Structures are given as structure tokens and as C-alpha cells.
Amino acid sequence: MGLELRQNLKLTQQLVMTPQLQQAIKLLQLSRFELLEAVQQELLENPMLEEGVKEVSEEHDIQAPMESRPEVSHEDAELMRNADWENYLGDFSSTAKQVQFKETEALEEMMSYEARLSGKPSLDGHLLWQLCLSNITEEEEMIGEAIIGNLDSQGYLMSSAEDIASETLSPLALVESMLHRLQRFDPVGVAARSPKECLLIQLEMLGQDDPILVSLVADHLEDIEKRRYKPLLRKFKIQMEDLKAYLDIIQSLDPMPGASYGSESTIYVSPDVFVYEYEGDFVIVMNDDGLPKLQLSPYYMDDMHLAVKGPDREYLHDKMRSAMWLMKSLHQRQRTLYKVVESIVRFQRGFFEHGVTKLKPLILKDVADDIEMHESTVSRITTNKYVATPHGIMELKFFFNSALEMDDGTQVGSESVKAIIKKMVSEEDPKHPFSDEKIAAVLKETLDVNIARRTVAKYRAVLGIDSSSKRKQVF
């Protein structure tokens, strides 16, 4: 059979995601702050897009106060203008002249806003500042900088002394000496290689040289963590009151000296939707604060009409389509978000009325079927979105939780069970905490919830609650 080249026509259909559709999908899953950044970026790049200005009625704002003023005669107006009210009031004046003069001077000599801002000190910067103030040689300073550069966020040394000596081409004894010096910097215990070394350094700086206390930190930290106190009492031949005094000293130490200099910035949450209770019903209000009102630029619209043909007209047409699609996508995003929150309020009305204990089981498919949309759309629109409710600011994903069966055949949400477990632990006797079996039994008796011990342990771990042995207080 011979080989030959041949041309064939074939008609096929396939789904293609256009750039506009990709942009609309991306806008769905953006958080509020990310959306504001995306809109501001588009305002900078697209000349056809501009921020609309809200019209304010100046006549109403200016004339309304004037109408409420009483009629003042010419003589009274002249007296009010020339009167020295500060001398007239004397000691009853609200502010003295000297204070007013100082305030005027302060406004003129005030530093700029940027000059008054101060950055949060970092652990590296704090240690390098102390290192520069120390009386050391250039080689010791180089070793100290290498040690500081190998610290983690908690202040522990992540490299060995041998590696630092090899890196700086310095003697190992000099590296050990510089490490010993750095560990006594503020915060005390920084650059330690283990929690035991960190705590021992802090005991040394505090002047605590009790051999029992030193032995507890050096050899029995695991026993203290697991609250195995009886073997310690037998070994050191002390009473429980003496052990409690030692534990109080150990608990006053800081096992993570560098944590207070963390570089993590505070993350602020701005709700996308507000849900208010009004006359027995719930009102949904979209948070449009800070979101600019977009419109097409009339200046470039006129230029587009004047540019009959050529690349300028094609460029303006392309930017106009991009701007209109962005405005349409933003409107569709807000509309979809409103419909999803409205559906959640219908499903989770018990939560909005009574709190988290009345949270019902809910999945994405329930909301998707209710608003006649696809589950993927609901998943995207609920990502990184927050709603302000009468019971606090919640993430939209919070309202979707699994179900637990009850004896009467009904179901209860897992988040409600977690809230009940958290409440039970907070109200328990610290000396006799509830075990996982006891919590499961109480849930079975009070709520008729069929829950296993391992499920209670899983929920407890999610809530960050320790086991009953670690929660138990001996003293």
C-alpha cells in the first residue's frame, strides 16, 4: 500500500472556554479584597473603563442648614464678629490661648504620615542590632550573622555548629563560643538547638540552679507533658506541693523565644454580605463599600466614533468589549452571590435565629438545585467569601456540613455536634474531664445522636481540644 498526502474536511464540535468566560469564572472565586485589586488593575489598564462619580445634591446640602438659621440683625452680626469671646469667658473657656497656640504650631511642624509609621521589628533585625552593639571582632560578627541567618521563625537554630564553621571557614571552638554568646541575647534562649537547651539557658539566666529543677527540665520534659507526676514524686522524694512550685517556674519560661517577633501580618476579614434580622425576617444586604461604580469613558467613546477605521478603532472596540464584559461579570457575580446567600438563609434559618447548635446538614447540591445552578458554580462563589450574621462573621463554607443520624430518623449537622462538644468541654470539671466515651454517651442520652467514640476524637482534634488525660488538672 502506497503512502500519499490527502486533504479531508471534518466537522466537529467542542467546548472552548473563551478568555471572557475564564475571567467570569475567576471573578466568582475571588475574595472581596482580591476583587477590589482586580477591578483597580483593570481601571489602570483599560482606557475605556472609568470610575463613576456619585452625584451629590449640593443645593440641598448647602441650603438646608441656611434655612434653619434664625434671622440675625446687622448690629448683632457685627458684635459677634468683633467680640473677644475668650476674654469674656475667662476661666470658663474650653481651651486656653496657650493650648490653642501650641495646637497651631503642632499642625505646622507635624511630621508626615509616612514618617510616623513604624514597622514591626523582626527577630533577625533585633538580634543583628544587639550584635552590632557587641564588642566583637569582624570574624565573630560574620559567625554571628551566619547563626542568625539560620534561625527559624520560633528562634531555634536549624543548622549545626559544624556546618556554620564550614560555611564561615572558622574554628569550631569559636563558633561554639559565639553561639553561647548569642543564646544569652534578648530574647533569652534564642538560637537553641532544642526546647530542653532553650529552657536550661533561661533557668541559668534567672539564677535557678536547683538540681531538682534542672533535672526536671533536662530529663523529664516528656513526663511533665504527659502529666506523669507520681514517678517524679518517688524519684525526687518530694511532695506534690513542691512539684507544683517547680512546675510553676517551668511554665513561666518561654519555649519559643522568637515567636513574638513573627513576620506574619494580621489578616482582616471584610464580609461580602450582611444578613440582618428585621421584624421577624432576615434581610440580605450586599457589601458594595469600596467597590467602584464602573462606566464607559465618554471621552474615549467620542474618539471611537471619530476614528472611522484603522488600528485605533479596533483597539477601542476591543477595550470597550472588555470593559462591558467586566461590568457584566461583576453584576453576575453579585447576583449569584445574593441568590446563594438567600438559599443558605432558607436552609439554615435555625442557625440565624438560634445559633450554631441549630445548624442543619447541608451540601452544595442542595443549594445548587434550589437556585438552579451547577454545583461547581456554588463551590466557586462560596470560596473565600464571608457573611456577617447575627451570631458573628462566618465563612460561607461553614454552612455546608455533613449529617449525623438520630434515633428518630432525622439528621443533625456535624457543626452543631462540634459546638455541643466544645461547650461540654468548657463546662466540665477540670479535675474530672470527660473522656471521648463519656461525651459520646452524653450525646446519645441528651440528643439521641448516634456517634462513635472515634468520631468524637476526630471532632475534638479539629476543634484543637486535648484528650482527657492532658486536660486533667491535678493541682
N, C-alpha and C positions, 0 to 999 in steps of 0.2 A: 504494500500500500504506500503510495507516494505522499509526501508532505507538501502542503500548499497553504498559502495565506488566503484568507477569505473574510469578507466583511459581513456581519449579521446585525440586524436590528432586533432589539429585545426590549419590551415594555414591562417595567417593574414598578412596584410601589414600596416606599419605605418611609418610616417616620424619621424626620430630621428636626433636631432642636435648633431653631434659629437663635442668633445672638440675643434678639429681643426676648424670646421665651426663656433663655438662660438667665437673663437679667431679672425677669419677673420672679423666677424660682429663687434666685439668690436673695432678692429683697424680702421674700417670705420668711427666711430663716435668720435674717439679721436681727440683732438686738436693737434696742432703741438708740443707744449711743453709736453703734455701728451704722445704723440707718442715717443718723444725722451727719456722720462723717462722709458717707457715700453721697448724700444729697449735696453737701458743701463742695465735694470734689467735682461733682457734675456741674455745679454752678460755675466753677472755675474753668472747666474745660469746654463747656458748650456756650457759645455766644448767644444762641437763640433762647437760652433759658435765663430768667432773672427772677429775683425775689419780689413778690408783690408787696406793696405798702398798704397797710390798713388805713382806711380813710377815717379821720377823726373830725368831728364837727367842732371847729374852733369857735364858732359863734356861740354855741351852747356852753362850751367850757368857760368862755370869757365873759359872756353877758349874764349868765346865771348868777354868779356872785355879785355882780354890779347891781342887779335888780333888788337883791336882798339888803343892800346897804341903805341906811336911813339918810335923809336929806341933811347936809351939813352946810351951815351958812359960811360966808366968806370970812367973817371975823374969827369964827371958831377954827376954820381950816388954817388961818394964819397963825393962830395961837398954838395949835397942835404942831405946826411945822417948826416954830421958833422956840418952843418951851424946852427947858433943860430938865428933862424928867429924872435923870439920875440924881441931880442935886435936890430935886423936890422930894424924891422918895427917901433919900438919906440912907439910914441903916437898913431900911426895909427893901432896898434894891436887891433884885435877884442875883446880880453879878456886879462885882466891884470893877472900877475902871482899870485897875492894875491887871486883873484877871483878863478883862477884855483885850487889853493891850498885848498881853502875853499870848493870848489865843491868836491874835492877828499876826504877831511875829512868828508863831509856830507854823501857821499856814504858809507863810512866805519861805521859811527856812526848812520846811519839811522835806525829808528825803523822798526820792521817787519810790513808787510802789515796788519796782523790781529790786531796789536796794534794800528794802525792808524784809524781803523774803529770805528765809534761811533754809538750807537743805538739811535733811535728816543725816546725822553723822553715820558713816559706815564703820564696820568693825576694822577693816583694813586701814582706813584713814585714821581712826582713833589710835591704833597700835603704831602706825608709822609716825604719827605726831609725837608719841612718847619715845619712840626710837630715836628720832632726830634730837630730842632734848637730852638724851643719854650721853654720857662721856665715854664714847667707844671709838675704836679705830675704823678705818674705811673697810677693812676686811670683815670686821664684826658687823658693821652696818649692812654689808652685802649679804652676810649669812642671815641676819635678822629679816631683811626684805624677802629672802628666799623662804624662810619659815612662814612669814605672814602670808606670802602668796600661795602656800599650800594648806591653808586653813579652810574648813568648810563653813557653812552658814551657822553652825552651832558653836564654832570656835575650836573644834578638835583638829589636830594635825593629821592630815591624810597621807603623809609621806614619812618614811623612816629617816633617822639621823644619818644613816649610811648613804641614802640617796641624795640628801641635801649636801653632804660632804663631797660626794662625787660631782654634783651639779656645780658647786661653787669652788671646787678644787682646793678645799680647805681641810685641815686636820679634823679627825672625828672628835677629838677631845675639845677643840674649840667650838665645834657645832653643839656638842652637849652642854658646854658652858653657856653658850648664847641661848640655847633652848631653855636652860634652867632660869636664866635671867628674864626671858620673855614670859615665862609662865607666872612670874610674880608681877607682871604689868596689870593694869586695870583693863578689863575685869579679871580678877584673880582666878587662876586655873585655866586660862586660855592657852591654846597650843598643847594641851594634854593629849595623850595618846589613847586614853581610856577613861571611863567615868570614875573608876577607882583612883587613878592618878590625879584626876581633877579634884575630887573631894579631899584627898590627902593633902594636896597643896593648899586648899582653903583652910583645912584644920591647922596646918603649920602656920599660916599667916595669922590665924586667930589665936595662936598660942595654946591650942588644945593638944596637949601631949599625954593625955590619959591613955595608958596602954590598952585598956579595955575598949575605949572609943576608937582608937587607931585600929585595933584588931577587928572590930565590927565592920569598919569601912574596908579594910584590906582583904578580909577573908570571908565575910558573911553578908555581903550585899544581897546575894540571891535568897538567903534565908529571911532577911528583912523584907524583901519584896514579896515573898510568898507567905509572910506572917508566921513563920515557924519560930515561935518565941520560946517554947519550952526547952528545946535542946540548947538554946543560948543561955537560958537561966541555969541549967545544970552545968554547962561548961564553965561559965564565969563565976558561978556560985553567988549570984546576986538576986535581989528581989525584983518583982515586977515594977515597983516604983522607980528603982534605979535604972532599969532598962528603958522605961518611958522617958527619963531625963536624958539618956543617951540618944534616943530616937528623936527627941525634940531638937537636939543640936544638929543631928544629921539632916533632919527635914529643913532646917534653916539654911543649909548650903544650896548652892546653885549648880546642878549637874550639867547645865547648858549655858555657860557664861556668855556665849556670843549671840544668843537668841534675841536679846533686847536690841541688838544692832542690825536686825534683819532688814534687807533691802526691799521686802515686799511692800508695795503701796496699797493703800486702802481702796477697795473696790466698792463703789457706790451703786446702788440699785435704783433705777428710775422706773416706776411702774408704767406699763404701756396702757393699762386700762384701770379705771376706778369703778368699783361696784358699791353703790350707796343704798342704804335702806331708807325708803320713803313711803310713809303711810301704808305699812304692811307689805310693800312690794319692793323689788330691787331694781335700781336704775343703773344702767351701764353708760359710762362717760369715757370717751376716748381721750387719751392724754396727747393733745396736739401742741403742748407747750414747747417752744423751741423749734418745732418743725416749720420750716419756711413755707409760705404760700407761693407756689411756683406759677409762673405765667410765661407766655412767649414774649420776647422783647419786641415792642412796637418799632423800635429804631431799625432793627435788622429785618423786620417784616417789610418795612418800606423799601429797604435796599434790595430785598429779594424780588419785589415787584419791578424795581427799576432795572435789575440785572436780567435782561431778556434771555440770554443764553451764555454759554461759556462755563468754565470750571467754577466761577464764583457762585452761579445759580445752583449748580449741582451740589456744591459744598453746603450752601444754606439750606437746600431742600433736605439733605441728609441730616443736618443738625436739627432741623425742625421736626423730622420724623422721630429722631432720637429723643428730643425733648417731650414730644407728645406721648411717646410710648412710656417714658419715665413717669409722667404725671398720671397716665392711665394705670400703670403698675402700682404706684403709691396708693391711688384710690382703691384699687382692687385689694391691695394688702390690708388696708384699714377696714374695708368691708368684710373681708374674710375673717379677720381677727374679731370683729364685732359679732359675727354670726357664731364663731366658735365659743366665745365667752358667753354669749346668750344661751347656747346649748348646754354649756357646763353649768350655768346657774340653774337651768331647768332640772338637770340630772342631780346636782349636788345642792339642792335647796336646803336640805337639812344642815349641811355644813355652814351655809351663810346665815342660818337662823340660830344654830346652837353651838357650832364649833366643830373641832376636828373629830370628836367622838361620834359624830353623826355622818362621817364621810362614807359614802357608799362605793361599792366596787364599780369601776368604770374602765372601759378600754377605748382605744382610738376608733374602733369600728362602730361603736355606739354613736359617737359624735358625728362620724363621717356619714352614717346612714341618716342621722337626724337632719343634717344640713345639706344632704345630697351632694357630697364631695368625696374625693378619694382619700383613703387613709394616709397616703404619703403627703397630701396637702395639709391635712390636720397635724401630722407629725412635724412638718416644717414650720407651720405657723405657731406651734406651741413651743418651739425650741428657743431658749434664751428670752422668753417673754415672761413678764411678771404682772400680777394683778393685785391691786390694793383692795382688800376685803375688810369687812367689819372686824375680822379676827387677825389682821396683820397682812403683810405683803407676802404673797405666795407665788411660786413659780407655777406656770400652767401645767407642767408635767406632774405637779404634786397631786392634782385631782384625778389622775389616772393611776389606779392601784388594783392589785389582784383581789380575789374574793376568797373568803373562808366560809365553809359550810356551818350552819347552825342546826340544832336538833329539830327545829320546826320546819326545816326545808328552805328557809330564807338564807341570805348571804350577808356578810358584813365585810367592809373594806379592811385591807391589811393595815392601812394607815391609822384607822380607828383603833385597831388592836395594839399597834405600836404606841399610840398615845395613852392607852389604858395601862400598858406595861410600864411606861415611863412614869405615870402618876403613881402606880403601886410602889415602884422602887423609891420614889421621892418621899413617900409616906411611911415606909417600913421602919421597923426598929433597927437602928444601926448595929446593935449587938446580936440581933437575930434576923438577918436578912432573908428574904425569900429565895429559895432555890428555884431552878427552872421548872422542876416537877411541881413545886407548890404554886408557882404562877400559872402553869397550865391547869392545875386543879381549880384554882380560884376563877379563872376564866370560864371553865366548864360549869362551875356552880352558879356564878352570877349572870353570865351572858349566854350560857348554853352554846359556847363556841367550841367546836371540835378542833383542837390544836395540839400538836405533838410537842414533846419536850425539845427536840432538835429545832423545831420551828421557833420556839421561844428563844432558844440560844441564838439562832440566826438573827431574829429581830433585835435582841439585846446587843449583839455585836454591831448591827447597823446603827443603833442609837448611841453607840460608844459607852455602854454600861458594862462595868466589870462583872465578873462572876461573883457568886455569893461569898466565896472564900476570900476574895480580895476586897469586897465591900464591908466585910465584918470588922467592926471596931472592938478591939479587946479592951482598950482603956476607957 
